[in-house]
Amino acid sequence: MAQPAAPPGASLPGPPPSAPPFPPYPPYYYPPPPPKSTNIVLIVVVVIVVVIAVSVILSALLYMMVSGLIGDGSGARPVVTFGPPTFPGGSAVLTVASVSERFPFGDFSATLLVNSTVGTAQPVTPSFTITVGGDPYPVVFTDLDGNGLLTSQDRFQITHAGGLPRGTTYQFELLWTDLSPVGFESWTTP
């Protein structure tokens, strides 16, 4: 079929109008990939827990060693009592009245306080000297039964050059292996 002819003076229609331009779209958006899972936080927490656990265990062991809970197995300290002192020939003799547990006398140390001056602790041997403020105080220990243990009736004789000064206050202390006192006796020289 034929197209009708255009009336005179009419213009032919042109091409159809072009479509409006597309609105500008941003480039396609791709979300970032998910982060790689790392266990750094978990590793740090585990390391901190291990360090704290090791510190606590070492502290507990050190405490037990220092406090005497680890040692000869007994962990007990003896308690020593003395009878009243006697004063033969310007010296003081202290006799052990009782000992709660028998230990070698070499496990003990002794010191002497003269008025308020403390002497240097010395291991108990048959003969030893305690120095107090520069003054020597020789001590003779007598193991009466000769068994090598500190037992009742053993004696400590404390002397000083020229005799113990009158009116002076003394305190003899028997110390355990950790230098804690386990027995003492105080007196004033008559």
Phi and psi in degrees as GROMACS dihedral restraints (atoms count N, CA, C in turn):
[ dihedral_restraints ]
;  ai    aj    ak    al  type     phi  dphi    fc
    3     4     5     6     1   -92.4    20    10
    4     5     6     7     1   151.8    20    10
    6     7     8     9     1   -84.7    20    10
    7     8     9    10     1   140.4    20    10
    9    10    11    12     1   -67.0    20    10
   10    11    12    13     1   148.6    20    10
   12    13    14    15     1   -75.8    20    10
   13    14    15    16     1   149.9    20    10
   15    16    17    18     1   -77.1    20    10
   16    17    18    19     1   138.0    20    10
   18    19    20    21     1   -58.2    20    10
   19    20    21    22     1   152.5    20    10
   21    22    23    24     1   -63.6    20    10
   22    23    24    25     1   140.3    20    10
   24    25    26    27     1    84.2    20    10
   25    26    27    28     1    -2.3    20    10
   27    28    29    30     1   -92.7    20    10
   28    29    30    31     1   145.4    20    10
   30    31    32    33     1   -97.7    20    10
   31    32    33    34     1   152.3    20    10
   33    34    35    36     1   -78.5    20    10
   34    35    36    37     1   145.4    20    10
   36    37    38    39     1   -69.9    20    10
   37    38    39    40     1   141.9    20    10
   39    40    41    42     1   -84.3    20    10
   40    41    42    43     1  -172.6    20    10
   42    43    44    45     1   -61.6    20    10
   43    44    45    46     1   154.3    20    10
   45    46    47    48     1   -61.4    20    10
   46    47    48    49     1   152.1    20    10
   48    49    50    51     1   -62.4    20    10
   49    50    51    52     1   146.6    20    10
   51    52    53    54     1   -75.3    20    10
   52    53    54    55     1   153.6    20    10
   54    55    56    57     1   -70.4    20    10
   55    56    57    58     1   148.3    20    10
   57    58    59    60     1   -61.6    20    10
   58    59    60    61     1   150.7    20    10
   60    61    62    63     1   -63.6    20    10
   61    62    63    64     1   150.7    20    10
   63    64    65    66     1   -68.9    20    10
   64    65    66    67     1   143.6    20    10
   66    67    68    69     1   -63.3    20    10
   67    68    69    70     1   149.0    20    10
   69    70    71    72     1   -69.9    20    10
   70    71    72    73     1   121.4    20    10
   72    73    74    75     1   -99.1    20    10
   73    74    75    76     1   140.5    20    10
   75    76    77    78     1   -68.2    20    10
   76    77    78    79     1   163.9    20    10
   78    79    80    81     1   -62.1    20    10
   79    80    81    82     1   157.5    20    10
   81    82    83    84     1   -56.4    20    10
   82    83    84    85     1   137.0    20    10
   84    85    86    87     1   -97.1    20    10
   85    86    87    88     1   124.3    20    10
   87    88    89    90     1  -113.6    20    10
   88    89    90    91     1   125.6    20    10
   90    91    92    93     1   -65.9    20    10
   91    92    93    94     1   150.5    20    10
   93    94    95    96     1   -64.5    20    10
   94    95    96    97     1   152.6    20    10
   96    97    98    99     1   -66.3    20    10
   97    98    99   100     1   151.2    20    10
   99   100   101   102     1   -63.5    20    10
  100   101   102   103     1   147.7    20    10
  102   103   104   105     1   -63.6    20    10
  103   104   105   106     1   149.0    20    10
  105   106   107   108     1   -68.7    20    10
  106   107   108   109     1   135.9    20    10
  108   109   110   111     1   -77.7    20    10
  109   110   111   112     1   124.2    20    10
  111   112   113   114     1  -120.7    20    10
  112   113   114   115     1   154.8    20    10
  114   115   116   117     1  -109.9    20    10
  115   116   117   118     1    31.8    20    10
  117   118   119   120     1   -61.4    20    10
  118   119   120   121     1   -43.3    20    10
  120   121   122   123     1   -63.4    20    10
  121   122   123   124     1   -43.4    20    10
  123   124   125   126     1   -63.2    20    10
  124   125   126   127     1   -40.8    20    10
  126   127   128   129     1   -64.4    20    10
  127   128   129   130     1   -42.8    20    10
  129   130   131   132     1   -62.5    20    10
  130   131   132   133     1   -43.6    20    10
  132   133   134   135     1   -62.8    20    10
  133   134   135   136     1   -43.2    20    10
  135   136   137   138     1   -63.8    20    10
  136   137   138   139     1   -42.8    20    10
  138   139   140   141     1   -62.5    20    10
  139   140   141   142     1   -43.1    20    10
  141   142   143   144     1   -63.4    20    10
  142   143   144   145     1   -43.5    20    10
  144   145   146   147     1   -63.0    20    10
  145   146   147   148     1   -42.2    20    10
  147   148   149   150     1   -64.3    20    10
  148   149   150   151     1   -43.8    20    10
  150   151   152   153     1   -62.4    20    10
  151   152   153   154     1   -42.8    20    10
  153   154   155   156     1   -66.2    20    10
  154   155   156   157     1   -42.8    20    10
  156   157   158   159     1   -62.6    20    10
  157   158   159   160     1   -43.6    20    10
  159   160   161   162     1   -64.0    20    10
  160   161   162   163     1   -41.3    20    10
  162   163   164   165     1   -62.5    20    10
  163   164   165   166     1   -42.5    20    10
  165   166   167   168     1   -65.4    20    10
  166   167   168   169     1   -42.5    20    10
  168   169   170   171     1   -65.3    20    10
  169   170   171   172     1   -44.8    20    10
  171   172   173   174     1   -64.8    20    10
  172   173   174   175     1   -38.1    20    10
  174   175   176   177     1   -64.2    20    10
  175   176   177   178     1   -41.8    20    10
  177   178   179   180     1   -64.2    20    10
  178   179   180   181     1   -42.3    20    10
  180   181   182   183     1   -63.5    20    10
  181   182   183   184     1   -43.9    20    10
  183   184   185   186     1   -62.5    20    10
  184   185   186   187     1   -42.0    20    10
  186   187   188   189     1   -61.0    20    10
  187   188   189   190     1   -44.5    20    10
  189   190   191   192     1   -65.6    20    10
  190   191   192   193     1   -37.1    20    10
  192   193   194   195     1   -68.4    20    10
  193   194   195   196     1   -43.0    20    10
  195   196   197   198     1   -70.8    20    10
  196   197   198   199     1   -37.7    20    10
  198   199   200   201     1   -81.4    20    10
  199   200   201   202     1    -1.7    20    10
  201   202   203   204     1    87.5    20    10
  202   203   204   205     1     9.2    20    10
  204   205   206   207     1   -73.9    20    10
  205   206   207   208     1   -23.5    20    10
  207   208   209   210     1  -108.8    20    10
  208   209   210   211     1   131.4    20    10
  210   211   212   213     1   169.4    20    10
  211   212   213   214     1  -123.6    20    10
  213   214   215   216     1   -79.6    20    10
  214   215   216   217     1     2.5    20    10
  216   217   218   219     1    96.1    20    10
  217   218   219   220     1   -27.7    20    10
  219   220   221   222     1   -82.1    20    10
  220   221   222   223     1   -40.5    20    10
  222   223   224   225     1    67.1    20    10
  223   224   225   226     1    -0.4    20    10
  225   226   227   228     1   -88.3    20    10
  226   227   228   229     1   145.6    20    10
  228   229   230   231     1  -109.3    20    10
  229   230   231   232     1   138.4    20    10
  231   232   233   234     1   -74.2    20    10
  232   233   234   235     1   158.8    20    10
  234   235   236   237     1  -117.4    20    10
  235   236   237   238     1   124.4    20    10
  237   238   239   240     1  -115.2    20    10
  238   239   240   241     1   133.0    20    10
  240   241   242   243     1  -119.7    20    10
  241   242   243   244     1   147.7    20    10
  243   244   245   246     1  -113.5    20    10
  244   245   246   247     1   151.2    20    10
  246   247   248   249     1   -80.2    20    10
  247   248   249   250     1   174.8    20    10
  249   250   251   252     1   -64.7    20    10
  250   251   252   253     1   143.3    20    10
  252   253   254   255     1   -71.0    20    10
  253   254   255   256     1   153.0    20    10
  255   256   257   258     1  -116.6    20    10
  256   257   258   259     1   159.5    20    10
  258   259   260   261     1  -127.6    20    10
  259   260   261   262     1    68.2    20    10
  261   262   263   264     1   -80.6    20    10
  262   263   264   265     1   130.7    20    10
  264   265   266   267     1    56.2    20    10
  265   266   267   268     1    39.4    20    10
  267   268   269   270     1    77.4    20    10
  268   269   270   271     1    12.2    20    10
  270   271   272   273     1  -117.5    20    10
  271   272   273   274     1   174.5    20    10
  273   274   275   276     1  -119.6    20    10
  274   275   276   277     1   130.7    20    10
  276   277   278   279     1  -114.7    20    10
  277   278   279   280     1   123.4    20    10
  279   280   281   282     1  -110.2    20    10
  280   281   282   283     1   125.7    20    10
  282   283   284   285     1  -105.1    20    10
  283   284   285   286     1   133.2    20    10
  285   286   287   288     1   -70.2    20    10
  286   287   288   289     1   121.7    20    10
  288   289   290   291     1   -84.0    20    10
  289   290   291   292     1   -42.6    20    10
  291   292   293   294     1  -158.5    20    10
  292   293   294   295     1   155.5    20    10
  294   295   296   297     1  -134.2    20    10
  295   296   297   298     1   128.4    20    10
  297   298   299   300     1   -67.9    20    10
  298   299   300   301     1   -30.9    20    10
  300   301   302   303     1  -145.2    20    10
  301   302   303   304     1   140.3    20    10
  303   304   305   306     1   -88.7    20    10
  304   305   306   307     1   126.1    20    10
  306   307   308   309     1  -133.9    20    10
  307   308   309   310     1   157.7    20    10
  309   310   311   312     1   -58.6    20    10
  310   311   312   313     1   139.0    20    10
  312   313   314   315     1   -63.3    20    10
  313   314   315   316     1   -20.7    20    10
  315   316   317   318     1   -69.5    20    10
  316   317   318   319     1   -12.1    20    10
  318   319   320   321     1   -78.1    20    10
  319   320   321   322     1   -10.9    20    10
  321   322   323   324     1  -102.5    20    10
  322   323   324   325     1   156.4    20    10
  324   325   326   327     1  -125.3    20    10
  325   326   327   328     1   168.3    20    10
  327   328   329   330     1  -141.5    20    10
  328   329   330   331     1   151.9    20    10
  330   331   332   333     1  -142.7    20    10
  331   332   333   334     1   167.7    20    10
  333   334   335   336     1  -135.3    20    10
  334   335   336   337     1   134.2    20    10
  336   337   338   339     1  -105.9    20    10
  337   338   339   340     1   128.0    20    10
  339   340   341   342     1  -116.3    20    10
  340   341   342   343     1   114.2    20    10
  342   343   344   345     1    54.7    20    10
  343   344   345   346     1  -108.3    20    10
  345   346   347   348     1  -115.5    20    10
  346   347   348   349     1    10.2    20    10
  348   349   350   351     1   -94.2    20    10
  349   350   351   352     1   128.5    20    10
  351   352   353   354     1   -94.2    20    10
  352   353   354   355     1   136.6    20    10
  354   355   356   357     1   -87.9    20    10
  355   356   357   358     1   170.2    20    10
  357   358   359   360     1   -82.0    20    10
  358   359   360   361     1   133.6    20    10
  360   361   362   363     1   -69.0    20    10
  361   362   363   364     1   137.4    20    10
  363   364   365   366     1  -129.6    20    10
  364   365   366   367     1   144.0    20    10
  366   367   368   369     1   -63.6    20    10
  367   368   369   370     1   145.0    20    10
  369   370   371   372     1   -77.2    20    10
  370   371   372   373     1   120.8    20    10
  372   373   374   375     1  -134.1    20    10
  373   374   375   376     1   174.7    20    10
  375   376   377   378     1   -58.2    20    10
  376   377   378   379     1   -27.7    20    10
  378   379   380   381     1  -147.9    20    10
  379   380   381   382     1   122.6    20    10
  381   382   383   384     1  -148.5    20    10
  382   383   384   385     1   164.2    20    10
  384   385   386   387     1  -124.7    20    10
  385   386   387   388     1   130.4    20    10
  387   388   389   390     1  -102.4    20    10
  388   389   390   391     1   126.4    20    10
  390   391   392   393     1   -98.8    20    10
  391   392   393   394     1   126.0    20    10
  393   394   395   396     1  -124.0    20    10
  394   395   396   397     1   112.2    20    10
  396   397   398   399     1    55.4    20    10
  397   398   399   400     1    35.6    20    10
  399   400   401   402     1    89.3    20    10
  400   401   402   403     1   -11.3    20    10
  402   403   404   405     1   -94.5    20    10
  403   404   405   406     1   129.5    20    10
  405   406   407   408     1   -82.8    20    10
  406   407   408   409     1   136.3    20    10
  408   409   410   411     1  -122.1    20    10
  409   410   411   412     1    95.2    20    10
  411   412   413   414     1   -64.9    20    10
  412   413   414   415     1   139.8    20    10
  414   415   416   417     1  -126.1    20    10
  415   416   417   418     1   133.0    20    10
  417   418   419   420     1  -113.0    20    10
  418   419   420   421     1   122.8    20    10
  420   421   422   423     1  -100.7    20    10
  421   422   423   424     1   130.6    20    10
  423   424   425   426     1  -114.4    20    10
  424   425   426   427     1   114.7    20    10
  426   427   428   429     1   -86.0    20    10
  427   428   429   430     1    93.6    20    10
  429   430   431   432     1   -58.3    20    10
  430   431   432   433     1   -42.1    20    10
  432   433   434   435     1   -92.8    20    10
  433   434   435   436     1    -2.6    20    10
  435   436   437   438     1    66.9    20    10
  436   437   438   439     1    20.6    20    10
  438   439   440   441     1   -90.0    20    10
  439   440   441   442     1    -1.7    20    10
  441   442   443   444     1    80.2    20    10
  442   443   444   445     1     2.1    20    10
  444   445   446   447     1  -109.5    20    10
  445   446   447   448     1   152.5    20    10
  447   448   449   450     1   -80.5    20    10
  448   449   450   451     1   115.3    20    10
  450   451   452   453     1  -134.1    20    10
  451   452   453   454     1   172.1    20    10
  453   454   455   456     1   -63.9    20    10
  454   455   456   457     1   150.0    20    10
  456   457   458   459     1    80.8    20    10
  457   458   459   460     1    -7.3    20    10
  459   460   461   462     1   -66.5    20    10
  460   461   462   463     1   155.1    20    10
  462   463   464   465     1  -131.6    20    10
  463   464   465   466     1   148.3    20    10
  465   466   467   468     1  -119.7    20    10
  466   467   468   469     1   123.1    20    10
  468   469   470   471     1  -111.7    20    10
  469   470   471   472     1   120.3    20    10
  471   472   473   474     1  -108.5    20    10
  472   473   474   475     1   127.1    20    10
  474   475   476   477     1  -126.6    20    10
  475   476   477   478     1   170.5    20    10
  477   478   479   480     1  -150.5    20    10
  478   479   480   481     1   146.3    20    10
  480   481   482   483     1   -56.6    20    10
  481   482   483   484     1   124.7    20    10
  483   484   485   486     1    82.5    20    10
  484   485   486   487     1     5.1    20    10
  486   487   488   489     1    90.4    20    10
  487   488   489   490     1   161.4    20    10
  489   490   491   492     1   -72.1    20    10
  490   491   492   493     1   126.3    20    10
  492   493   494   495     1   -59.6    20    10
  493   494   495   496     1   139.4    20    10
  495   496   497   498     1   -69.8    20    10
  496   497   498   499     1   148.5    20    10
  498   499   500   501     1    74.6    20    10
  499   500   501   502     1     8.5    20    10
  501   502   503   504     1   -94.3    20    10
  502   503   504   505     1   139.5    20    10
  504   505   506   507     1   -93.0    20    10
  505   506   507   508     1   132.5    20    10
  507   508   509   510     1  -125.1    20    10
  508   509   510   511     1   152.3    20    10
  510   511   512   513     1  -142.2    20    10
  511   512   513   514     1   117.6    20    10
  513   514   515   516     1   -94.5    20    10
  514   515   516   517     1   128.7    20    10
  516   517   518   519     1  -120.8    20    10
  517   518   519   520     1   131.7    20    10
  519   520   521   522     1   -98.4    20    10
  520   521   522   523     1   128.3    20    10
  522   523   524   525     1  -114.0    20    10
  523   524   525   526     1   149.7    20    10
  525   526   527   528     1   -86.8    20    10
  526   527   528   529     1  -177.9    20    10
  528   529   530   531     1   -60.6    20    10
  529   530   531   532     1   -29.4    20    10
  531   532   533   534     1   -91.9    20    10
  532   533   534   535     1    12.4    20    10
  534   535   536   537     1    66.8    20    10
  535   536   537   538     1    21.2    20    10
  537   538   539   540     1   -88.9    20    10
  538   539   540   541     1   142.6    20    10
  540   541   542   543     1   -68.7    20    10
  541   542   543   544     1   135.2    20    10
  543   544   545   546     1  -119.0    20    10
  544   545   546   547     1    -6.5    20    10
  546   547   548   549     1  -171.0    20    10
  547   548   549   550     1   147.8    20    10
  549   550   551   552     1  -155.0    20    10
  550   551   552   553     1   161.0    20    10
  552   553   554   555     1  -145.3    20    10
  553   554   555   556     1   133.0    20    10
  555   556   557   558     1  -114.2    20    10
  556   557   558   559     1   149.2    20    10
  558   559   560   561     1  -161.8    20    10
  559   560   561   562     1   164.2    20    10
  561   562   563   564     1  -120.3    20    10
  562   563   564   565     1   128.5    20    10
  564   565   566   567     1   -64.0    20    10
  565   566   567   568     1   128.6    20    10
